[in-house]
């Protein structure tokens, strides 16, 4: 039986219809890159992630396994999180061997994810509303947190989720499935996100949205209806998750186990209580609901946020719960806005179908061109309550974005002197000039990423070797306010091989100690 409801296929785009999406992408890229370059020049180091992924990129550029000494001697980073898609960073590092290149790449990936969502918004809501939503999205709280936290593998997941969300809203189920599939190569928990997406597709099939015939792919792929396609996607996501966390990660991890299984700390507290036990968690939920414009909760696509929220909120690590910082929220943003646009698309489809459904002389849907399904009066065919709902869906995220802007990282761009070189920049340069290329270095967070391109770098918290040089930054947060007073004495005292070190540089809070002997040599 043919579904009488039209698919929301887009008419041929007019040149002006491309402007909102182009503007959102360019504006987002410019702002985010400006922030990242300023952060790099100012030597702001929020964590060790950038250095870790830089060492991974350097290894891949040499066609080597992603061994990352910062995590430990011989540590294969594929045993930490499963992210084989990051092999693409090897090409980036080959062309631009600098951690700054990873920051710019992340900014571009986040910015380009605004393209499909803004294009769909343009078709559904017009250029003005689409421009506003595109800017809200590309400068949203989740993406800002990722930019400020510096590079993380989720940068590759965001555009995949954005294109998948648009395919879902447009009922292009096979395209949606194909955009979802690579997510399992980005991070292990995203297999559960794919599971939820498959169930959402299957639900739409049960609701009467058929899969259109396909002339490409193997016979079994062409024969899949919407429900079966959704179940295949769900099974693929669940299977990939189980294979990764039960087999691949334990095999590659130095500990022989998945490092990020849910930790305890819940005691006898119920599951619901653990999920909603903190005001911070509730704030994150409120921000997410507002990003979906409230109406997005009526889309099955919104269920894709559940796995990410579950592992974060069930964890005893309070750092995972918040909405203002870090990369944990980035994957939620394209899901939430995609859910909003999915609801709008379904309401628009009702408007487009209204003339054909009510006109006795209307031709059969399968025999008429797409233009015949479009109501001449557009949204006027939609009930008033639905128009108010769409208006609410557009206004709520925009108001949320404006109200929270001063609390988010990119607001720092307004600060005079943002991105200026710090007072200790010359001292940092002297430190790096002191250490010869190719040497092994043990250090704290301050210069960790900056030393990666030309050296093999270890972190003071995980190093179990005697490096050629030890660099101590007295201002680094790694020391908890109690840095060593003499880097040479500190390095000598903790040597595992009886090595001795001498101080070769002490300037403006930086100390450099060089290994001069080892009892095991």
C-alpha positions as CSV (number, residue, x, y, z in Angstrom):
1,X,0.0,0.0,0.0
2,X,1.4,3.4,-1.0
3,X,1.6,6.0,1.8
4,X,-0.4,9.1,0.8
5,X,1.9,11.4,2.7
6,X,4.6,13.0,0.6
7,X,8.2,12.7,1.4
8,X,9.7,16.1,2.2
9,X,11.9,16.1,-0.9
10,X,13.5,19.5,-1.5
11,X,12.8,21.5,-4.6
12,X,15.8,22.6,-6.6
13,X,17.7,25.0,-4.5
14,X,17.8,28.7,-5.5
15,X,21.3,30.3,-5.1
16,X,20.0,32.5,-2.3
17,X,18.8,29.4,-0.4
18,X,22.4,28.4,0.0
19,X,23.4,31.6,1.8
20,X,22.1,30.7,5.3
21,X,24.0,27.5,5.4
22,X,27.2,29.0,3.9
23,X,27.0,31.9,6.3
24,X,26.6,29.5,9.3
25,X,29.6,27.4,8.3
26,X,31.9,30.3,7.5
27,X,31.0,32.3,10.6
28,X,31.3,29.3,12.8
29,X,34.7,28.3,11.3
30,X,36.1,31.8,11.6
31,X,35.0,32.3,15.2
32,X,36.1,28.9,16.4
33,X,39.5,29.0,14.6
34,X,40.1,32.5,16.0
35,X,39.4,31.1,19.5
36,X,41.7,28.0,18.9
37,X,44.6,30.1,17.5
38,X,44.3,32.5,20.4
39,X,44.2,29.7,22.9
40,X,47.3,28.1,21.3
41,X,49.2,31.4,21.2
42,X,48.3,32.2,24.8
43,X,49.5,28.7,25.8
44,X,46.2,27.8,27.6
45,X,46.3,24.1,28.3
46,X,43.0,22.7,29.6
47,X,44.0,19.1,29.6
48,X,46.4,16.5,28.1
49,X,44.1,15.5,25.3
50,X,45.6,17.6,22.6
51,X,49.1,16.2,23.3
52,X,47.7,12.7,23.4
53,X,46.0,13.0,20.0
54,X,49.0,14.8,18.5
55,X,51.2,11.8,19.4
56,X,48.6,9.5,17.9
57,X,48.6,11.6,14.7
58,X,52.4,11.6,14.6
59,X,52.5,7.8,14.8
60,X,49.8,7.4,12.1
61,X,51.7,9.8,9.9
62,X,54.6,7.3,10.0
63,X,52.3,4.4,9.3
64,X,52.9,3.1,12.8
65,X,50.5,1.8,15.5
66,X,49.1,4.7,17.7
67,X,51.6,4.2,20.5
68,X,51.2,7.2,22.9
69,X,54.0,7.5,25.5
70,X,52.1,10.2,27.3
71,X,49.6,7.5,28.5
72,X,52.5,5.1,29.3
73,X,55.4,3.3,27.7
74,X,54.2,1.3,24.8
75,X,50.6,2.4,25.3
76,X,48.4,1.7,22.3
77,X,45.7,4.4,22.3
78,X,43.2,2.0,20.5
79,X,43.1,0.2,23.8
80,X,41.9,3.4,25.6
81,X,39.0,4.3,23.3
82,X,38.3,2.6,20.0
83,X,38.7,5.3,17.4
84,X,40.2,3.8,14.2
85,X,38.7,6.7,12.2
86,X,41.5,8.8,13.7
87,X,43.9,7.2,11.2
88,X,42.8,10.2,9.0
89,X,44.8,12.4,11.4
90,X,48.0,10.8,10.0
91,X,47.5,12.6,6.7
92,X,46.8,15.9,8.5
93,X,50.0,15.6,10.5
94,X,52.0,14.6,7.5
95,X,51.0,17.9,5.8
96,X,50.9,20.1,9.0
97,X,52.9,18.6,11.8
98,X,51.6,20.7,14.6
99,X,48.9,20.2,17.3
100,X,47.4,23.5,16.1
101,X,46.5,21.7,12.9
102,X,44.3,19.3,14.9
103,X,42.6,22.2,16.6
104,X,41.8,23.8,13.2
105,X,40.6,20.5,11.8
106,X,38.2,20.1,14.7
107,X,36.9,23.6,14.2
108,X,36.3,22.9,10.5
109,X,34.5,19.6,11.2
110,X,32.2,21.2,13.8
111,X,31.5,24.2,11.5
112,X,30.7,22.1,8.4
113,X,28.2,20.1,10.4
114,X,26.0,23.2,10.3
115,X,25.6,22.9,6.5
116,X,23.0,20.0,6.3
117,X,21.0,21.2,9.3
118,X,20.8,24.8,8.1
119,X,19.9,23.7,4.6
120,X,17.0,21.7,5.9
121,X,15.9,24.6,8.1
122,X,16.0,26.9,5.0
123,X,13.7,24.5,3.1
124,X,11.3,24.2,6.1
125,X,11.3,27.6,7.7
126,X,12.8,30.1,5.3
127,X,16.1,31.9,5.1
128,X,15.8,34.2,8.1
129,X,14.8,31.6,10.6
130,X,17.4,29.2,9.1
131,X,20.2,31.7,9.4
132,X,19.3,32.3,13.1
133,X,19.1,28.5,13.8
134,X,22.3,27.9,11.9
135,X,24.2,30.4,13.9
136,X,22.7,29.1,17.1
137,X,23.8,25.6,16.2
138,X,27.4,26.4,15.2
139,X,28.0,28.5,18.3
140,X,26.0,26.3,20.6
141,X,27.1,25.4,24.1
142,X,28.0,21.8,23.2
143,X,30.3,22.8,20.3
144,X,31.8,25.7,22.3
145,X,32.7,23.3,25.0
146,X,34.5,21.0,22.5
147,X,36.5,23.8,21.0
148,X,37.6,25.1,24.4
149,X,38.6,21.6,25.6
150,X,40.8,21.2,22.4
151,X,40.9,18.2,20.1
152,X,38.9,15.0,20.8
153,X,37.7,12.2,18.6
154,X,34.1,13.2,18.8
155,X,34.9,16.0,16.2
156,X,34.4,13.3,13.5
157,X,31.0,12.2,15.0
158,X,29.3,15.6,14.9
159,X,29.1,16.0,11.1
160,X,28.1,12.3,10.7
161,X,25.2,12.8,13.1
162,X,24.2,16.1,11.5
163,X,23.9,14.5,8.0
164,X,22.2,11.4,9.5
165,X,19.7,13.7,11.3
166,X,18.7,15.5,8.1
167,X,18.3,12.2,6.2
168,X,16.0,11.0,9.0
169,X,13.9,14.1,8.9
170,X,13.7,13.8,5.1
171,X,12.8,10.1,5.4
172,X,15.8,9.0,3.4
173,X,16.3,5.9,5.6
174,X,19.1,4.2,3.6
175,X,21.1,7.5,3.5
176,X,20.5,7.8,7.2
177,X,21.8,4.3,7.8
178,X,24.9,5.0,5.7
179,X,25.7,8.2,7.6
180,X,25.3,6.4,10.9
181,X,27.5,3.3,10.2
182,X,30.9,5.0,10.5
183,X,30.1,6.3,14.0
184,X,31.2,2.9,15.4
185,X,34.7,3.8,14.2
186,X,34.8,7.1,16.1
187,X,34.2,5.9,19.7
188,X,33.0,2.7,21.2
189,X,29.9,4.1,23.0
190,X,28.5,5.5,19.8
191,X,27.5,2.0,18.8
192,X,24.7,2.4,21.3
193,X,23.8,5.7,19.6
194,X,23.5,3.8,16.3
195,X,21.3,1.2,18.1
196,X,18.9,3.9,19.2
197,X,18.9,5.4,15.6
198,X,18.0,2.1,14.2
199,X,15.1,1.7,16.5
200,X,13.9,5.2,15.6
201,X,14.0,4.2,11.9
202,X,12.1,1.0,12.6
203,X,9.5,3.0,14.6
204,X,8.9,5.3,11.7
205,X,8.4,2.3,9.5
206,X,5.8,1.0,11.8
207,X,4.1,4.4,11.7
208,X,3.7,4.1,7.9
209,X,6.8,5.8,6.4
210,X,8.0,3.3,3.8
211,X,11.5,2.9,2.5
212,X,11.6,4.0,-1.1
213,X,13.0,1.5,-3.6
214,X,16.7,1.5,-4.2
215,X,18.5,0.6,-7.4
216,X,21.9,0.4,-5.8
217,X,23.5,-2.1,-3.5
218,X,23.1,-5.8,-3.1
219,X,19.7,-7.5,-3.5
220,X,19.1,-7.9,0.3
221,X,19.8,-4.1,0.8
222,X,17.3,-3.2,-2.0
223,X,14.6,-5.5,-0.5
224,X,14.7,-4.1,3.0
225,X,11.6,-2.2,4.1
226,X,11.9,0.6,6.7
227,X,11.2,-1.6,9.7
228,X,13.7,-4.3,8.7
229,X,16.3,-1.6,7.7
230,X,15.9,0.0,11.2
231,X,16.4,-3.4,12.9
232,X,19.5,-4.1,10.9
233,X,21.0,-0.7,11.8
234,X,20.1,-1.3,15.5
235,X,21.6,-4.8,15.5
236,X,24.7,-3.4,13.8
237,X,25.2,-0.7,16.4
238,X,24.7,-3.1,19.3
239,X,26.9,-5.7,17.8
240,X,29.7,-3.2,17.1
241,X,29.4,-1.9,20.7
242,X,29.6,-5.4,22.2
243,X,32.5,-6.5,19.9
244,X,34.4,-3.4,20.8
245,X,34.0,-3.3,24.6
246,X,34.2,-7.1,25.2
247,X,36.8,-8.1,22.6
248,X,38.8,-5.3,20.9
249,X,39.4,-2.9,23.8
250,X,40.4,-5.6,26.3
251,X,42.7,-7.1,23.7
252,X,44.4,-3.7,23.1
253,X,44.3,-2.3,26.6
254,X,47.4,-2.6,28.8
255,X,45.1,-3.6,31.7
256,X,43.3,-6.3,29.6
257,X,39.9,-4.6,30.3
258,X,37.7,-1.8,29.0
259,X,39.0,1.2,31.0
260,X,35.7,3.1,31.0
261,X,33.1,0.7,32.2
262,X,30.6,2.4,34.5
263,X,32.1,3.1,37.9
264,X,30.4,2.5,41.2
265,X,29.6,5.1,43.8
266,X,25.8,4.7,43.6
267,X,25.5,2.6,46.7
268,X,22.0,1.6,47.3
269,X,20.7,4.6,45.3
270,X,18.1,3.7,42.6
271,X,18.9,4.0,38.9
272,X,16.6,7.0,38.5
273,X,18.0,8.7,41.5
274,X,21.5,8.3,40.2
275,X,20.5,9.7,36.8
276,X,18.9,12.8,38.4
277,X,20.8,13.1,41.6
278,X,22.5,16.4,40.9
279,X,21.4,19.9,40.1
280,X,24.2,19.9,37.5
281,X,22.6,16.9,35.7
282,X,19.2,18.7,35.7
283,X,20.8,21.8,34.2
284,X,22.3,19.8,31.4
285,X,18.9,18.2,30.7
286,X,17.2,21.5,30.6
287,X,19.8,22.9,28.2
288,X,19.4,19.9,26.0
289,X,15.6,20.2,25.9
290,X,15.8,23.9,25.1
291,X,18.2,23.1,22.3
292,X,15.5,20.8,20.9
293,X,13.1,23.7,21.1
294,X,10.9,21.6,23.5
295,X,9.0,20.1,20.5
296,X,12.0,18.0,19.6
297,X,11.0,15.7,22.4
298,X,8.2,14.4,20.2
299,X,10.7,13.0,17.7
300,X,12.1,9.5,18.1
301,X,15.4,10.9,16.9
302,X,15.7,12.5,20.3
303,X,16.2,9.0,21.8
304,X,19.8,9.1,20.4
305,X,20.9,11.2,23.4
306,X,20.0,8.5,25.9
307,X,23.2,6.4,25.7
308,X,25.5,9.4,26.1
309,X,23.5,10.8,28.9
310,X,23.3,7.4,30.6
311,X,27.1,6.7,30.7
312,X,27.8,10.2,31.9
313,X,25.1,10.5,34.5
314,X,25.6,7.0,35.9
315,X,29.3,7.6,36.3
316,X,30.6,8.7,39.7
317,X,32.9,11.2,37.9
318,X,31.2,14.6,38.4
319,X,33.2,16.0,35.6
320,X,31.0,14.2,33.1
321,X,27.8,15.8,34.2
322,X,28.0,19.5,33.3
323,X,26.9,21.5,30.2
324,X,29.3,24.4,30.1
325,X,32.7,22.7,29.5
326,X,34.5,19.9,27.7
327,X,33.6,17.9,24.7
328,X,31.0,15.6,26.2
329,X,28.0,17.5,24.9
330,X,29.1,18.0,21.3
331,X,27.4,14.9,20.0
332,X,24.1,15.9,21.6
333,X,23.7,19.1,19.7
334,X,23.1,17.8,16.1
335,X,20.8,15.2,17.6
336,X,18.7,17.8,19.5
337,X,18.5,20.2,16.6
338,X,17.8,17.3,14.2
339,X,14.9,16.2,16.4
340,X,13.5,19.7,16.3
341,X,13.7,19.9,12.5
342,X,12.2,16.4,12.2
343,X,9.1,17.5,14.0
344,X,8.9,20.6,11.8
345,X,9.3,18.5,8.7
346,X,6.4,16.2,9.7
347,X,4.2,19.2,10.3
348,X,5.3,20.7,7.0
349,X,4.5,17.4,5.3
350,X,0.9,17.6,6.6
351,X,0.6,21.0,5.1
352,X,2.0,19.8,1.8
353,X,-0.4,16.9,1.8
354,X,-3.5,18.9,2.8
355,X,-4.6,20.1,-0.7
356,X,-4.2,16.6,-2.2
357,X,-6.0,15.0,0.7
358,X,-9.0,17.3,0.6
359,X,-9.4,18.0,-3.1
360,X,-11.8,15.5,-4.8
361,X,-10.1,16.1,-8.1
362,X,-6.6,15.8,-6.9
363,X,-4.5,13.3,-8.8
364,X,-3.2,10.2,-7.1
365,X,0.1,11.0,-5.1
366,X,2.1,8.4,-7.1
367,X,1.2,10.0,-10.4
368,X,1.7,13.6,-9.5
369,X,4.9,15.6,-9.6
370,X,6.4,16.7,-6.2
371,X,5.1,20.3,-6.8
372,X,1.6,19.1,-6.8
373,X,1.8,18.1,-3.2
374,X,2.9,21.5,-2.0
375,X,0.2,23.7,-0.6
376,X,0.0,27.0,-2.4
377,X,-0.4,28.8,0.9
378,X,2.4,26.8,2.6
379,X,2.2,26.9,6.4
380,X,-1.3,28.4,6.2
381,X,-2.6,24.9,5.7
382,X,-1.2,23.8,9.1
383,X,-3.4,24.2,12.2
384,X,-2.8,27.2,14.3
385,X,-1.6,25.1,17.2
386,X,1.1,23.5,15.0
387,X,2.3,26.9,13.8
388,X,2.6,28.1,17.4
389,X,4.5,24.9,18.2
390,X,7.0,25.5,15.3
391,X,7.4,29.1,16.4
392,X,8.2,27.9,19.9
393,X,10.6,25.4,18.6
394,X,12.5,28.1,16.8
395,X,12.4,30.8,19.5
396,X,13.4,28.6,22.5
397,X,16.9,27.6,21.3
398,X,17.6,31.1,20.1
399,X,16.7,32.6,23.4
400,X,18.7,29.9,25.2
401,X,21.7,30.7,23.1
402,X,21.6,34.4,23.8
403,X,20.9,34.0,27.5
404,X,23.9,31.7,28.1
405,X,26.4,33.3,25.7
406,X,28.3,35.2,28.4
407,X,28.8,31.9,30.3
408,X,30.4,30.1,27.4
409,X,34.1,30.0,26.2
410,X,33.8,31.9,23.0
411,X,32.7,35.0,25.0
412,X,36.4,35.3,25.8
413,X,37.0,36.6,22.3
414,X,35.5,39.9,23.4
415,X,38.1,40.2,26.1
416,X,40.8,42.8,25.2
417,X,44.1,41.1,24.5
418,X,42.7,37.6,24.0
419,X,45.2,35.4,22.3
420,X,48.2,37.5,23.2
421,X,51.4,35.7,23.9
422,X,51.8,35.2,27.7
423,X,54.5,37.0,29.7
424,X,56.5,33.7,29.9
425,X,56.4,33.0,26.1
426,X,60.1,33.8,25.7
427,X,61.0,31.6,28.6
428,X,59.0,28.7,27.1
429,X,60.8,29.2,23.8
430,X,64.2,28.9,25.7
431,X,63.0,25.7,27.2
432,X,62.2,24.2,23.8
433,X,65.4,25.4,22.3
434,X,67.4,23.8,25.1
435,X,66.0,20.3,24.3
436,X,67.5,18.8,21.1
437,X,65.2,17.3,18.5
438,X,64.5,13.6,18.9
439,X,65.2,13.6,22.7
440,X,62.8,12.0,25.1
441,X,61.1,14.4,27.6
442,X,59.1,14.0,30.7
443,X,57.0,17.0,31.6
444,X,53.7,18.3,33.1
445,X,50.8,19.9,31.2
446,X,52.3,23.3,30.5
447,X,54.4,22.5,27.4
448,X,53.2,18.9,26.9
449,X,51.5,19.5,23.4
450,X,54.2,22.0,22.3
451,X,57.0,19.5,22.7
452,X,55.3,16.6,20.8
453,X,56.3,17.5,17.2
454,X,60.0,17.2,17.7
455,X,60.3,14.9,20.8
456,X,59.0,11.7,22.4
457,X,57.0,13.0,25.3
458,X,56.0,11.5,28.6
459,X,53.7,12.9,31.3
460,X,54.9,13.1,34.9
461,X,51.8,11.3,36.1
462,X,52.3,8.2,34.0
463,X,56.0,8.0,33.0
464,X,57.9,4.9,34.1
465,X,61.1,5.6,32.1
466,X,64.0,7.9,32.7
467,X,63.7,10.4,29.9
468,X,66.6,12.4,28.5
469,X,65.2,15.6,29.8
470,X,62.7,16.6,32.5
471,X,60.8,19.8,32.3
472,X,58.9,21.3,35.3
473,X,56.5,24.2,35.0
474,X,55.9,25.6,38.4
475,X,52.7,27.2,37.2
476,X,51.2,23.9,35.8
477,X,48.0,22.6,37.5
478,X,49.5,19.1,37.3
479,X,51.4,19.7,40.5
480,X,48.4,20.7,42.6
481,X,50.1,23.8,43.7
482,X,53.2,22.0,45.1
483,X,55.7,21.7,42.2
484,X,59.3,20.4,42.8
485,X,61.7,23.1,43.9
486,X,64.5,21.5,42.0
487,X,63.7,19.5,38.8
488,X,67.1,17.7,38.8
489,X,66.8,16.5,42.4
490,X,63.2,15.5,41.8
491,X,64.1,13.5,38.7
492,X,67.1,11.9,40.3
493,X,65.1,10.8,43.4
494,X,62.4,9.1,41.4
495,X,64.6,7.5,38.8
496,X,64.0,3.8,38.3
497,X,67.4,3.0,37.0
498,X,69.6,5.1,39.3
499,X,69.9,7.9,36.8
500,X,71.2,11.3,37.9
501,X,70.1,14.6,36.4
502,X,71.6,18.1,36.4
503,X,69.8,21.4,36.1
504,X,70.5,23.1,32.8
505,X,67.9,25.8,32.8
506,X,65.9,27.7,35.4
507,X,63.9,30.6,34.1
508,X,60.6,32.3,34.9
509,X,59.1,29.2,36.6
510,X,60.5,26.7,34.1
511,X,63.2,24.2,35.0
512,X,64.9,21.8,32.7
513,X,67.0,18.9,34.0
514,X,69.2,16.8,31.8
515,X,70.1,13.1,32.4
516,X,73.8,12.8,32.8
517,X,74.3,9.2,33.9
518,X,72.4,5.9,34.6
519,X,73.5,3.0,36.8
520,X,71.9,0.6,34.3
521,X,73.9,2.1,31.4
